[in-house]
Protein backbone atom coordinates (compact mmCIF):
# COMPACT_ATOMS: atom_id res chain seq x y z
CA UNK A 1 0.00 0.00 0.00
CA UNK A 2 2.97 2.33 0.43
CA UNK A 3 3.13 2.73 -3.34
CA UNK A 4 -0.36 4.25 -3.40
CA UNK A 5 0.20 6.86 -0.68
CA UNK A 6 1.20 9.75 -2.94
CA UNK A 7 -1.66 9.22 -5.41
CA UNK A 8 -4.25 8.81 -2.66
CA UNK A 9 -2.81 11.78 -0.78
CA UNK A 10 -3.25 14.02 -3.84
CA UNK A 11 -6.81 12.81 -4.38
CA UNK A 12 -7.74 13.38 -0.74
CA UNK A 13 -6.11 16.83 -0.73
CA UNK A 14 -8.27 17.78 -3.73
CA UNK A 15 -11.47 16.36 -2.24
CA UNK A 16 -14.11 18.73 -0.91
CA UNK A 17 -14.68 17.32 2.57
CA UNK A 18 -16.73 18.85 5.38
CA UNK A 19 -16.66 18.42 9.12
CA UNK A 20 -18.83 15.47 10.16
CA UNK A 21 -22.31 16.22 11.48
CA UNK A 22 -22.40 12.90 13.34
CA UNK A 23 -19.57 11.31 15.35
CA UNK A 24 -17.08 9.60 13.03
CA UNK A 25 -14.00 7.87 14.44
CA UNK A 26 -10.64 7.20 12.83
CA UNK A 27 -9.79 3.52 12.64
CA UNK A 28 -6.11 4.49 12.95
CA UNK A 29 -6.31 6.45 16.21
CA UNK A 30 -9.79 5.44 17.47
CA UNK A 31 -10.38 9.14 18.13
CA UNK A 32 -13.27 11.18 16.79
CA UNK A 33 -12.63 13.28 13.71
CA UNK A 34 -12.97 16.97 14.58
CA UNK A 35 -11.59 18.85 11.55
CA UNK A 36 -11.31 18.37 7.82
CA UNK A 37 -7.52 18.59 8.16
CA UNK A 38 -7.45 15.66 10.59
CA UNK A 39 -9.78 13.63 8.36
CA UNK A 40 -7.54 14.10 5.34
CA UNK A 41 -4.41 13.27 7.33
CA UNK A 42 -5.86 10.12 8.89
CA UNK A 43 -7.34 8.83 5.63
CA UNK A 44 -3.83 8.79 4.18
CA UNK A 45 -2.49 7.11 7.34
CA UNK A 46 -5.11 4.35 7.03
CA UNK A 47 -3.42 2.99 3.95
CA UNK A 48 -0.38 1.71 5.81
CA UNK A 49 -1.34 1.51 9.47
CA UNK A 50 -3.16 -1.16 11.41
CA UNK A 51 -6.90 -0.86 11.96
CA UNK A 52 -7.63 -0.40 15.66
CA UNK A 53 -11.11 -1.92 15.92
CA UNK A 54 -10.77 -2.99 19.53
CA UNK A 55 -9.59 0.42 20.73
CA UNK A 56 -12.29 2.15 18.69
CA UNK A 57 -14.99 -0.07 20.18
CA UNK A 58 -13.76 0.75 23.69
CA UNK A 59 -14.14 4.44 22.85
CA UNK A 60 -17.58 3.98 21.27
CA UNK A 61 -18.99 1.81 24.04
CA UNK A 62 -17.46 3.51 27.06
CA UNK A 63 -20.29 4.27 29.51
CA UNK A 64 -20.80 5.24 33.12
CA UNK A 65 -21.77 2.34 35.36
CA UNK A 66 -25.48 1.68 34.92
CA UNK A 67 -25.82 3.67 31.69
CA UNK A 68 -27.70 2.04 28.82
CA UNK A 69 -25.96 0.91 25.66
CA UNK A 70 -27.28 1.87 22.22
CA UNK A 71 -28.67 -0.65 19.79
CA UNK A 72 -25.93 -1.73 17.43
CA UNK A 73 -26.59 -3.11 13.96
CA UNK A 74 -24.02 -4.84 11.80
CA UNK A 75 -25.16 -4.85 8.19
CA UNK A 76 -23.60 -7.22 5.71
CA UNK A 77 -22.57 -10.80 5.15
CA UNK A 78 -20.28 -11.22 8.17
CA UNK A 79 -20.52 -10.90 11.93
CA UNK A 80 -16.95 -9.83 12.64
CA UNK A 81 -17.77 -6.64 14.52
CA UNK A 82 -20.39 -8.44 16.59
CA UNK A 83 -17.90 -11.12 17.55
CA UNK A 84 -15.40 -8.48 18.57
CA UNK A 85 -18.04 -6.57 20.54
CA UNK A 86 -19.03 -9.78 22.34
CA UNK A 87 -15.41 -10.26 23.43
CA UNK A 88 -14.98 -6.64 24.53
CA UNK A 89 -18.28 -5.72 26.14
CA UNK A 90 -20.99 -8.31 26.86
CA UNK A 91 -23.51 -5.67 28.01
CA UNK A 92 -23.15 -3.74 24.77
CA UNK A 93 -23.37 -7.00 22.82
CA UNK A 94 -26.80 -7.65 24.38
CA UNK A 95 -28.03 -4.73 22.22
CA UNK A 96 -26.36 -6.05 19.04
CA UNK A 97 -28.24 -7.30 15.99
CA UNK A 98 -26.98 -8.61 12.67
CA UNK A 99 -28.77 -7.69 9.45
CA UNK A 100 -28.04 -10.10 6.61
CA UNK A 101 -27.97 -8.52 3.14
FIDO-867260 format. One record per residue: residue number from 1; z, x, y of N, C-alpha, C, O in turn. Coordinates in nm, 4 decimals. Example, Ala and Ser with C-alpha at 12.3 -4.5 7.8 and 13.67 -1.06 7.14 Angstrom:
<atoms>
resi; n_w; n_u; n_v; ca_w; ca_u; ca_v; c_w; c_u; c_v; o_w; o_u; o_v
1; 0.7800; 1.3190; -0.5690; 0.7800; 1.2300; -0.4500; 0.7800; 1.3200; -0.3300; 0.8465; 1.4236; -0.3319;
2; 0.7080; 1.2850; -0.2250; 0.7140; 1.3670; -0.1060; 0.7870; 1.2900; 0.0030; 0.8039; 1.3409; 0.1138;
</atoms>
This chain:
<atoms>
resi; n_w; n_u; n_v; ca_w; ca_u; ca_v; c_w; c_u; c_v; o_w; o_u; o_v
1; 0.0000; 0.0809; -0.1197; 0.0000; 0.0000; 0.0000; 0.0000; 0.0857; 0.1269; -0.0355; 0.0375; 0.2344;
2; 0.0392; 0.2107; 0.1145; 0.0426; 0.2973; 0.2325; -0.0944; 0.3077; 0.2981; -0.1041; 0.3227; 0.4199;
3; -0.1997; 0.2999; 0.2185; -0.3344; 0.3131; 0.2734; -0.3736; 0.1940; 0.3605; -0.4670; 0.2046; 0.4399;
4; -0.3054; 0.0829; 0.3474; -0.3399; -0.0359; 0.4254; -0.2579; -0.0497; 0.5538; -0.2850; -0.1382; 0.6349;
5; -0.1596; 0.0354; 0.5729; -0.0677; 0.0197; 0.6863; -0.1402; 0.0196; 0.8197; -0.1140; -0.0675; 0.9027;
6; -0.2298; 0.1134; 0.8433; -0.2940; 0.1198; 0.9748; -0.3814; -0.0021; 1.0013; -0.3809; -0.0545; 1.1127;
7; -0.4554; -0.0480; 0.9027; -0.5410; -0.1658; 0.9222; -0.4568; -0.2915; 0.9451; -0.4861; -0.3714; 1.0340;
8; -0.3530; -0.3080; 0.8649; -0.2660; -0.4254; 0.8812; -0.1917; -0.4168; 1.0141; -0.1744; -0.5184; 1.0815;
9; -0.1482; -0.2990; 1.0522; -0.0780; -0.2809; 1.1781; -0.1655; -0.3229; 1.2966; -0.1177; -0.3895; 1.3884;
10; -0.2911; -0.2848; 1.2948; -0.3838; -0.3247; 1.4023; -0.4027; -0.4755; 1.4043; -0.4032; -0.5367; 1.5111;
11; -0.4181; -0.5356; 1.2874; -0.4377; -0.6809; 1.2806; -0.3146; -0.7558; 1.3320; -0.3268; -0.8542; 1.4048;
12; -0.1971; -0.7087; 1.2936; -0.0736; -0.7744; 1.3384; -0.0545; -0.7556; 1.4886; -0.0112; -0.8480; 1.5574;
13; -0.0862; -0.6368; 1.5400; -0.0734; -0.6113; 1.6834; -0.1628; -0.7054; 1.7636; -0.1267; -0.7471; 1.8737;
14; -0.2788; -0.7387; 1.7088; -0.3731; -0.8266; 1.7782; -0.3411; -0.9750; 1.7599; -0.3949; -1.0592; 1.8318;
15; -0.2551; -1.0070; 1.6656; -0.2239; -1.1467; 1.6361; -0.1402; -1.2089; 1.7469; -0.0549; -1.1433; 1.8069;
16; -0.1660; -1.3360; 1.7728; -0.0906; -1.4105; 1.8733; 0.0254; -1.4801; 1.8031; 0.0118; -1.5927; 1.7554;
17; 0.1395; -1.4119; 1.7973; 0.2573; -1.4683; 1.7325; 0.3524; -1.5226; 1.8382; 0.3500; -1.4803; 1.9537;
18; 0.4357; -1.6169; 1.7966; 0.5377; -1.6728; 1.8851; 0.6733; -1.6616; 1.8180; 0.6828; -1.6467; 1.6962;
19; 0.7774; -1.6690; 1.8982; 0.9119; -1.6655; 1.8416; 0.9317; -1.7873; 1.7526; 0.8871; -1.8966; 1.7874;
20; 0.9974; -1.7706; 1.6387; 1.0164; -1.8828; 1.5465; 1.1021; -1.9934; 1.6081; 1.1961; -1.9666; 1.6829;
21; 1.0680; -2.1179; 1.5754; 1.1484; -2.2310; 1.6224; 1.2505; -2.2730; 1.5167; 1.3408; -2.3518; 1.5449;
22; 1.2361; -2.2209; 1.3967; 1.3341; -2.2404; 1.2895; 1.3770; -2.1015; 1.2429; 1.3046; -2.0046; 1.2656;
23; 1.4922; -2.0896; 1.1788; 1.5346; -1.9572; 1.1314; 1.4383; -1.9002; 1.0269; 1.4086; -1.9648; 0.9264;
24; 1.3909; -1.7801; 1.0519; 1.3033; -1.7078; 0.9600; 1.3635; -1.5688; 0.9423; 1.3950; -1.5007; 1.0399;
25; 1.3792; -1.5276; 0.8160; 1.4441; -1.4001; 0.7875; 1.3436; -1.2994; 0.7336; 1.2508; -1.3344; 0.6607;
26; 1.3639; -1.1742; 0.7708; 1.2830; -1.0643; 0.7201; 1.3246; -1.0338; 0.5765; 1.4438; -1.0260; 0.5465;
27; 1.2278; -1.0168; 0.4891; 1.2639; -0.9791; 0.3521; 1.2806; -0.8279; 0.3377; 1.3025; -0.7780; 0.2274;
28; 1.2702; -0.7554; 0.4486; 1.2949; -0.6111; 0.4492; 1.4383; -0.5814; 0.4927; 1.5036; -0.4933; 0.4369;
29; 1.4867; -0.6553; 0.5923; 1.6214; -0.6307; 0.6450; 1.7201; -0.7410; 0.6094; 1.8411; -0.7201; 0.6182;
30; 1.6720; -0.8559; 0.5703; 1.7467; -0.9787; 0.5442; 1.8007; -1.0413; 0.6727; 1.8732; -1.1407; 0.6670;
31; 1.7670; -0.9854; 0.7865; 1.8135; -1.0381; 0.9140; 1.7132; -1.1384; 0.9707; 1.5948; -1.1364; 0.9368;
32; 1.7628; -1.2247; 1.0565; 1.6794; -1.3268; 1.1185; 1.5887; -1.2637; 1.2237; 1.6317; -1.1791; 1.3022;
33; 1.4626; -1.3063; 1.2237; 1.3709; -1.2633; 1.3282; 1.4136; -1.3258; 1.4602; 1.4420; -1.4454; 1.4661;
34; 1.4182; -1.2459; 1.5652; 1.4584; -1.2967; 1.6972; 1.3451; -1.2845; 1.7994; 1.3348; -1.3669; 1.8903;
35; 1.2601; -1.1826; 1.7853; 1.1551; -1.1592; 1.8847; 1.0218; -1.1357; 1.8149; 1.0167; -1.0997; 1.6973;
36; 0.9154; -1.1566; 1.8893; 0.7816; -1.1308; 1.8366; 0.7662; -0.9828; 1.8030; 0.7027; -0.9482; 1.7034;
37; 0.8232; -0.8960; 1.8846; 0.8161; -0.7520; 1.8586; 0.8782; -0.7183; 1.7235; 0.8210; -0.6412; 1.6464;
38; 0.9950; -0.7754; 1.6943; 1.0594; -0.7453; 1.5658; 0.9794; -0.8031; 1.4493; 0.9730; -0.7421; 1.3425;
39; 0.9189; -0.9193; 1.4687; 0.8357; -0.9778; 1.3630; 0.7198; -0.8845; 1.3307; 0.6955; -0.8529; 1.2143;
40; 0.6500; -0.8416; 1.4313; 0.5337; -0.7544; 1.4101; 0.5750; -0.6237; 1.3428; 0.5061; -0.5757; 1.2529;
41; 0.6858; -0.5669; 1.3855; 0.7335; -0.4409; 1.3272; 0.7697; -0.4598; 1.1800; 0.7307; -0.3793; 1.0955;
42; 0.8439; -0.5656; 1.1495; 0.8892; -0.5855; 1.0117; 0.7757; -0.6278; 0.9183; 0.7793; -0.5955; 0.7995;
43; 0.6766; -0.6984; 0.9686; 0.5633; -0.7344; 0.8830; 0.4902; -0.6095; 0.8344; 0.4446; -0.6044; 0.7201;
44; 0.4794; -0.5102; 0.9200; 0.4183; -0.3831; 0.8788; 0.5091; -0.3136; 0.7775; 0.4608; -0.2614; 0.6770;
45; 0.6391; -0.3126; 0.8029; 0.7338; -0.2488; 0.7107; 0.7323; -0.3115; 0.5720; 0.7559; -0.2425; 0.4729;
46; 0.7049; -0.4409; 0.5637; 0.7030; -0.5108; 0.4350; 0.6036; -0.4522; 0.3370; 0.6228; -0.4615; 0.2157;
47; 0.4997; -0.3932; 0.3871; 0.3950; -0.3417; 0.2993; 0.4463; -0.2348; 0.2039; 0.4008; -0.2261; 0.0898;
48; 0.5397; -0.1543; 0.2496; 0.5815; -0.0385; 0.1707; 0.7292; -0.0354; 0.1362; 0.7746; 0.0580; 0.0702;
49; 0.8040; -0.1333; 0.1784; 0.9472; -0.1337; 0.1511; 0.9827; -0.2414; 0.0498; 0.9093; -0.3384; 0.0313;
50; 1.0950; -0.2225; -0.0142; 1.1406; -0.3162; -0.1161; 1.1802; -0.4495; -0.0535; 1.2336; -0.4543; 0.0573;
51; 1.1532; -0.5565; -0.1260; 1.1960; -0.6896; -0.0855; 1.3445; -0.7030; -0.1180; 1.3879; -0.6672; -0.2275;
52; 1.4215; -0.7542; -0.0239; 1.5662; -0.7629; -0.0395; 1.6086; -0.9094; -0.0575; 1.6808; -0.9653; 0.0251;
53; 1.5620; -0.9695; -0.1672; 1.5916; -1.1107; -0.1925; 1.7410; -1.1358; -0.2032; 1.7924; -1.2300; -0.1428;
54; 1.8108; -1.0536; -0.2784; 1.9533; -1.0775; -0.2988; 2.0296; -1.0715; -0.1671; 2.1116; -1.1592; -0.1397;
55; 2.0043; -0.9705; -0.0856; 2.0730; -0.9586; 0.0419; 2.0379; -1.0755; 0.1335; 2.1240; -1.1272; 0.2047;
56; 1.9113; -1.1167; 0.1315; 1.8691; -1.2294; 0.2149; 1.9384; -1.3575; 0.1714; 1.9796; -1.4373; 0.2556;
57; 1.9515; -1.3780; 0.0417; 2.0184; -1.4988; -0.0068; 2.1668; -1.4986; 0.0298; 2.2231; -1.6045; 0.0576;
58; 2.2304; -1.3827; 0.0303; 2.3695; -1.3761; 0.0747; 2.3803; -1.4183; 0.2215; 2.4738; -1.4887; 0.2596;
59; 2.2852; -1.3755; 0.3026; 2.2854; -1.4137; 0.4437; 2.2615; -1.5642; 0.4577; 2.3320; -1.6317; 0.5328;
60; 2.1632; -1.6161; 0.3862; 2.1275; -1.7579; 0.3982; 2.2363; -1.8516; 0.3480; 2.2563; -1.9596; 0.4036;
61; 2.3066; -1.8106; 0.2433; 2.4043; -1.8995; 0.1808; 2.5490; -1.8637; 0.2131; 2.6411; -1.9160; 0.1503;
62; 2.5697; -1.7769; 0.3084; 2.7059; -1.7464; 0.3507; 2.7673; -1.8680; 0.4186; 2.7086; -1.9222; 0.5122;
63; 2.8829; -1.9113; 0.3736; 2.9508; -2.0290; 0.4275; 3.1007; -2.0044; 0.4348; 3.1552; -1.9207; 0.3628;
64; 3.1660; -2.0786; 0.5228; 3.3123; -2.0797; 0.5238; 3.3594; -2.1467; 0.3958; 3.2868; -2.2272; 0.3376;
65; 3.4780; -2.1148; 0.3524; 3.5358; -2.1771; 0.2337; 3.5416; -2.3276; 0.2560; 3.5915; -2.3739; 0.3586;
66; 3.4909; -2.4030; 0.1606; 3.4925; -2.5481; 0.1677; 3.3716; -2.6097; 0.2352; 3.3534; -2.7313; 0.2289;
67; 3.2880; -2.5285; 0.3000; 3.1688; -2.5818; 0.3670; 3.0632; -2.6200; 0.2635; 3.0512; -2.5560; 0.1590;
68; 2.9876; -2.7242; 0.2937; 2.8819; -2.7705; 0.2035; 2.7621; -2.6766; 0.2081; 2.7374; -2.6094; 0.3083;
69; 2.6891; -2.6734; 0.0984; 2.5658; -2.5962; 0.0909; 2.4476; -2.6906; 0.1084; 2.4547; -2.8064; 0.0672;
70; 2.3391; -2.6428; 0.1689; 2.2218; -2.7284; 0.1869; 2.1478; -2.7476; 0.0552; 2.1629; -2.6690; -0.0384;
71; 2.0683; -2.8526; 0.0498; 1.9791; -2.8671; -0.0646; 1.8741; -2.7578; -0.0545; 1.8232; -2.7282; 0.0536;
72; 1.8428; -2.6991; -0.1677; 1.7431; -2.5926; -0.1732; 1.6341; -2.6344; -0.2702; 1.6627; -2.6760; -0.3825;
73; 1.5092; -2.6235; -0.2270; 1.3958; -2.6590; -0.3113; 1.3074; -2.5368; -0.3297; 1.2688; -2.4713; -0.2329;
74; 1.2763; -2.5073; -0.4535; 1.1800; -2.4019; -0.4838; 1.0531; -2.4716; -0.5298; 1.0533; -2.5447; -0.6288;
75; 0.9457; -2.4483; -0.4576; 0.8193; -2.5161; -0.4847; 0.7217; -2.4160; -0.5442; 0.6952; -2.3115; -0.4848;
76; 0.6687; -2.4475; -0.6605; 0.5713; -2.3596; -0.7223; 0.5913; -2.3493; -0.8718; 0.6754; -2.4183; -0.9296;
77; 0.5139; -2.2632; -0.9334; 0.5151; -2.2565; -1.0798; 0.6356; -2.1852; -1.1396; 0.6645; -2.2052; -1.2575;
78; 0.7059; -2.1043; -1.0649; 0.8169; -2.0285; -1.1220; 0.9514; -2.0755; -1.0720; 0.9606; -2.1607; -0.9836;
79; 1.0559; -2.0185; -1.1302; 1.1928; -2.0516; -1.0905; 1.2716; -1.9236; -1.0592; 1.3919; -1.9158; -1.0838;
80; 1.2028; -1.8259; -1.0059; 1.2643; -1.6953; -0.9828; 1.3750; -1.7000; -0.8781; 1.4814; -1.6411; -0.8969;
81; 1.3496; -1.7703; -0.7679; 1.4522; -1.7766; -0.6641; 1.5727; -1.8569; -0.7111; 1.6863; -1.8240; -0.6773;
82; 1.5486; -1.9615; -0.7884; 1.6588; -2.0394; -0.8437; 1.7443; -1.9568; -0.9379; 1.8670; -1.9657; -0.9348;
83; 1.6806; -1.8771; -1.0209; 1.7547; -1.7897; -1.1123; 1.8410; -1.6923; -1.0333; 1.9580; -1.6710; -1.0654;
84; 1.7827; -1.6340; -0.9308; 1.8573; -1.5396; -0.8477; 1.9735; -1.6100; -0.7771; 2.0842; -1.5566; -0.7714;
85; 1.9483; -1.7288; -0.7237; 2.0537; -1.8043; -0.6572; 2.1671; -1.8369; -0.7542; 2.2843; -1.8307; -0.7171;
86; 2.1328; -1.8714; -0.8771; 2.2342; -1.9026; -0.9782; 2.3243; -1.7816; -1.0025; 2.4452; -1.7965; -1.0203;
87; 2.2663; -1.6633; -1.0031; 2.3428; -1.5414; -1.0263; 2.4310; -1.5054; -0.9068; 2.5387; -1.4482; -0.9235;
88; 2.3851; -1.5391; -0.7869; 2.4529; -1.4977; -0.6639; 2.5586; -1.5985; -0.6202; 2.6682; -1.5604; -0.5790;
89; 2.5254; -1.7280; -0.6293; 2.6143; -1.8284; -0.5717; 2.6025; -1.9591; -0.6498; 2.5125; -2.0390; -0.6239;
90; 2.6917; -1.9807; -0.7437; 2.6865; -2.0988; -0.8306; 2.7024; -2.2284; -0.7520; 2.6403; -2.3286; -0.7873;
91; 2.7836; -2.2295; -0.6465; 2.8012; -2.3515; -0.5668; 2.6731; -2.3874; -0.4923; 2.6377; -2.5049; -0.4831;
92; 2.6051; -2.2892; -0.4401; 2.4768; -2.3150; -0.3740; 2.3733; -2.3599; -0.4768; 2.2907; -2.4468; -0.4488;
93; 2.3782; -2.3007; -0.5948; 2.2825; -2.3366; -0.7001; 2.2977; -2.4830; -0.7422; 2.2004; -2.5445; -0.7857;
94; 2.4161; -2.5385; -0.7301; 2.4380; -2.6799; -0.7645; 2.3534; -2.7724; -0.6780; 2.3294; -2.8870; -0.7159;
95; 2.3076; -2.7245; -0.5622; 2.2224; -2.8027; -0.4728; 2.0747; -2.7643; -0.4839; 1.9939; -2.8040; -0.3999;
96; 2.0396; -2.6886; -0.5854; 1.9041; -2.6363; -0.6053; 1.8206; -2.7329; -0.6890; 1.8697; -2.7928; -0.7847;
97; 1.6947; -2.7468; -0.6515; 1.5986; -2.8237; -0.7304; 1.4674; -2.7479; -0.7345; 1.4294; -2.6814; -0.6381;
98; 1.3990; -2.7585; -0.8466; 1.2671; -2.6976; -0.8613; 1.1621; -2.8068; -0.8552; 1.1774; -2.9120; -0.9173;
99; 1.0553; -2.7822; -0.7804; 0.9446; -2.8771; -0.7691; 0.8219; -2.8104; -0.8290; 0.7681; -2.7156; -0.7719;
100; 0.7786; -2.8589; -0.9421; 0.6607; -2.8043; -1.0096; 0.5345; -2.8507; -0.9387; 0.5204; -2.9692; -0.9082;
101; 0.4431; -2.7589; -0.9123; 0.3143; -2.7973; -0.8517; 0.2008; -2.7451; -0.9366; 0.0842; -2.7662; -0.9035;
</atoms>
